[in-house]
């Protein structure tokens, strides 16, 4: 009969768990509870007692065309940044997995972008893609006003997409490379013996076998695009021009800290949280069915 390990000292177990539970409560459950409370009340900007208003804040949010514009921009931003980042990271991982000369240096170099904070990435891209100071200025001298994120909303949107994608490439690269290296070499060697080219082996053998990793990274990248893109937007475009880059997370900040409407910002944060939960549920409910883990 198999014996099961038990831990009889409950007080010691509670002592080990308590610090982690305290962190979870202070930095997750408590702020979430406060946001829910503010979302159904009117929070005075300069202190005072809250006034219960029920669903009024949510009705105000959903009746605002600027908010729906922010939702559309956020969804488009998350989709484009996720696809671009995953494609680039997968290509880099596939090439490094072939162990070309210098592949150890490539591993370190490709991961570096993820070590940078989002505001630092935004500042770098703001300078690099500046129409009058970065390398793009040379292109603008040949074709005037071809690129100007300060005036053209589409250019500004592409700028934050490029910055977000570049930031996540390193993270995705590490996971893709680990997944590729877990594939037995005998599998790819068998494909080579059957006459499959390098690209054919990548498409028909390696990519299907790393589908679980791809599914995981899709969820992580979409979530990160919604909640961790504030630093990039704030440094590069500040939501402009003409709200072309006014993502949901940036609108929450602007309405709450700049407009001093904490209740409206809290309602928007609740909607953003529910949207992320819904997107994650849809992916697990419908996309995961197509993923094979064996």
C-alpha positions in Angstrom: 0.0 0.0 0.0 1.4 3.4 -1.0 2.1 5.8 1.8 1.2 9.4 1.4 3.4 12.2 2.7 1.8 14.3 5.4 2.7 17.6 7.1 1.5 17.6 10.7 2.9 20.9 11.8 0.1 23.2 10.7 1.5 26.3 12.4 4.8 26.0 10.5 2.9 25.6 7.2 0.8 28.6 8.0 3.9 30.6 8.8 5.4 29.8 5.4 2.1 30.6 3.5 1.3 33.8 5.4 3.8 36.1 3.7 2.6 35.1 0.3 -1.0 35.3 1.2 -0.4 38.8 2.7 1.2 40.0 -0.6 -1.7 38.6 -2.6 -4.2 40.2 -0.3 -2.5 43.6 -0.2 -1.6 43.9 -3.9 -4.6 42.1 -5.5 -7.7 41.5 -3.4 -7.6 44.8 -1.5 -7.2 47.0 -4.6 -9.8 44.9 -6.4 -12.2 45.4 -3.6 -11.5 49.1 -3.4 -12.1 49.4 -7.2 -15.4 47.6 -6.9 -16.5 49.9 -4.1 -15.5 53.1 -6.0 -17.1 51.8 -9.2 -20.6 51.8 -7.5 -20.1 55.0 -5.5 -19.0 58.6 -6.2 -15.5 59.1 -4.8 -14.9 62.8 -4.0 -11.6 64.0 -5.7 -10.4 65.8 -2.6 -11.7 63.4 0.1 -15.0 63.0 1.9 -17.7 60.4 2.2 -18.7 58.3 -0.8 -22.2 58.5 -2.3 -23.8 55.3 -3.5 -24.8 55.5 -7.2 -25.1 51.9 -8.2 -24.6 51.3 -11.9 -24.4 55.0 -12.8 -20.6 54.9 -13.4 -20.9 52.0 -15.7 -23.7 53.6 -17.6 -21.6 56.7 -18.1 -18.7 54.6 -19.3 -20.7 52.6 -21.8 -22.5 55.7 -23.2 -19.2 57.5 -23.9 -18.1 57.2 -27.6 -14.5 58.0 -26.5 -14.5 54.9 -24.4 -15.6 52.6 -27.2 -12.9 54.1 -29.4 -10.5 53.2 -26.7 -11.8 49.6 -26.6 -11.4 49.3 -30.4 -7.9 50.7 -30.3 -6.9 48.4 -27.4 -8.2 45.2 -29.1 -6.4 46.1 -32.4 -3.2 47.0 -30.6 -3.3 43.7 -28.6 -3.9 41.6 -31.7 -1.3 43.3 -33.9 1.4 43.4 -31.2 0.8 39.8 -30.2 1.0 38.5 -33.8 4.1 40.5 -34.7 6.0 39.6 -31.5 5.2 35.9 -31.7 6.2 35.7 -35.4 9.5 37.4 -34.8 10.3 35.4 -31.7 9.4 32.1 -33.4 11.7 32.9 -36.3 14.6 33.8 -34.0 14.1 30.7 -31.9 14.0 28.4 -35.0 17.2 29.9 -36.3 19.0 29.7 -32.9 17.8 26.1 -32.4 19.8 25.1 -35.5 22.9 26.0 -33.5 24.5 28.3 -36.0 27.8 29.8 -35.1 27.4 32.3 -32.2 24.0 30.9 -31.1 25.0 31.3 -27.4 25.5 35.0 -28.0 22.2 35.2 -29.9 20.4 33.8 -26.9 21.7 36.5 -24.6 21.1 39.3 -27.2 17.6 38.3 -28.1 16.4 38.2 -24.5 17.7 41.6 -23.6 14.6 43.6 -24.7 12.5 41.9 -22.0 14.9 43.1 -19.3 14.0 46.7 -20.1 11.2 48.5 -18.4 8.3 49.7 -20.6 9.0 53.4 -20.2 12.6 52.8 -21.2 11.4 51.0 -24.4 9.0 53.8 -25.1 11.7 56.4 -24.7 14.1 54.5 -27.0 11.4 54.1 -29.7 10.3 57.7 -29.4 13.9 58.8 -30.2 14.6 56.2 -32.9 11.3 56.9 -34.7 11.4 60.6 -34.2 10.6 62.3 -37.6 13.3 65.0 -37.0 16.0 63.3 -34.9 16.1 59.6 -35.3 17.1 57.5 -38.3 13.6 58.0 -39.8 14.5 61.7 -40.3 16.8 60.6 -43.1 13.8 59.0 -44.8 11.7 62.1 -44.2 14.2 64.2 -45.9 13.7 62.1 -49.1 10.0 61.8 -48.7 8.8 64.7 -46.5 6.1 63.9 -43.9 6.2 60.2 -44.8 6.4 59.4 -41.0 5.2 61.7 -38.2 3.7 60.1 -35.1 3.1 63.5 -33.6 0.6 64.4 -36.3 -0.5 61.2 -37.9 -2.6 58.8 -35.8 -1.8 55.7 -37.8 1.9 56.4 -37.5 1.5 56.8 -33.7 -0.5 53.6 -33.5 2.2 51.7 -35.4 4.9 53.2 -33.2 3.4 51.7 -30.0 2.7 48.4 -31.7 6.4 48.2 -32.7 7.5 49.1 -29.2 5.2 46.6 -27.5 6.2 43.8 -29.9 9.9 44.5 -29.5 9.6 44.4 -25.7 7.9 41.0 -25.7 10.1 39.4 -28.3 12.8 38.4 -25.7 10.2 36.7 -23.4 8.6 34.8 -26.3 12.0 33.8 -27.7 13.0 32.1 -24.5 9.9 30.0 -24.3 9.9 29.1 -28.0 13.6 28.0 -27.8 12.9 25.9 -24.7 10.0 24.2 -26.5 12.0 23.6 -29.7 14.9 22.1 -27.7 12.5 19.7 -25.9 11.7 18.1 -29.3 13.7 14.9 -29.8 16.4 15.4 -32.4 15.4 12.0 -33.9 12.1 13.5 -35.0 13.6 16.3 -37.1 16.4 14.0 -38.3 13.8 11.6 -39.6 12.2 14.4 -41.5 15.5 15.4 -43.0 16.1 11.7 -44.1 12.7 11.7 -45.8 13.8 14.7 -47.9 12.0 17.5 -46.1 13.7 20.9 -46.4 14.5 23.1 -43.4 11.4 25.2 -43.9 9.3 22.2 -44.4 10.5 20.6 -41.2 9.9 23.9 -39.3 6.3 24.1 -40.6 5.2 20.5 -40.5 7.2 19.1 -37.5 8.5 21.7 -35.1 5.7 24.3 -35.1 2.9 21.8 -34.5 4.9 20.2 -31.6 5.3 23.6 -29.8 1.6 24.4 -30.1 1.0 24.3 -26.3 3.8 26.8 -25.8 2.3 29.0 -28.5 -1.1 28.9 -26.9 0.4 29.9 -23.5 2.3 32.8 -25.1 -0.8 34.1 -26.9 -2.6 34.4 -23.6 0.4 36.1 -21.9 1.0 38.5 -24.8 -2.6 39.6 -25.1 -2.9 40.1 -21.3 0.4 42.1 -21.3 -0.8 44.2 -24.2 -3.9 45.3 -22.2 -2.3 45.9 -18.8 1.4 46.6 -19.2 1.4 49.0 -22.2 0.8 52.1 -20.2 4.5 53.0 -19.9 5.0 52.8 -23.6 2.0 54.9 -24.5 2.7 57.5 -21.8 6.3 58.1 -22.9 5.8 57.9 -26.7 2.4 59.4 -27.6 0.5 60.3 -24.4 -2.6 58.9 -26.0 -2.5 61.1 -29.0 -2.7 62.5 -31.6 -6.5 62.9 -31.5 -6.8 59.8 -29.2 -5.3 57.5 -31.8 -3.4 55.7 -29.1 -5.7 56.2 -26.2 -5.6 52.6 -24.9 -8.0 51.4 -22.2 -5.3 51.3 -19.6 -4.1 54.8 -20.5 -7.7 56.2 -20.4 -8.1 54.8 -16.9 -5.0 56.7 -15.8 -6.0 59.9 -17.6 -9.6 59.9 -16.2 -8.5 59.0 -12.7 -5.3 60.9 -12.1 -5.6 63.7 -14.6 -9.4 64.2 -14.5 -9.7 63.3 -10.8 -12.7 61.1 -11.6 -11.7 58.1 -9.5 -15.1 56.4 -9.7 -15.2 56.5 -13.5 -11.7 55.2 -13.6 -12.5 52.4 -11.2 -15.5 51.4 -13.3 -13.3 51.3 -16.4 -10.7 49.1 -14.6 -13.4 46.7 -13.7 -14.5 46.5 -17.3 -10.9 46.0 -18.4 -10.5 43.1 -15.9 -13.7 41.5 -17.1 -12.6 41.9 -20.8 -9.3 40.2 -20.1 -11.1 37.3 -18.2 -13.6 36.9 -21.1 -10.8 36.8 -23.7 -8.9 34.2 -21.7 -12.0 32.1 -21.2 -12.7 32.2 -25.0 -9.2 31.1 -25.7 -9.3 28.2 -23.2 -12.9 27.3 -24.3 -12.4 27.2 -28.1 -8.7 27.6 -29.0 -7.3 25.0 -26.6 -9.4 22.3 -28.2 -7.1 22.4 -31.2 -4.0 22.1 -29.1 -2.4 18.6 -28.8 -0.2 18.0 -25.7 1.1 14.6 -26.8 
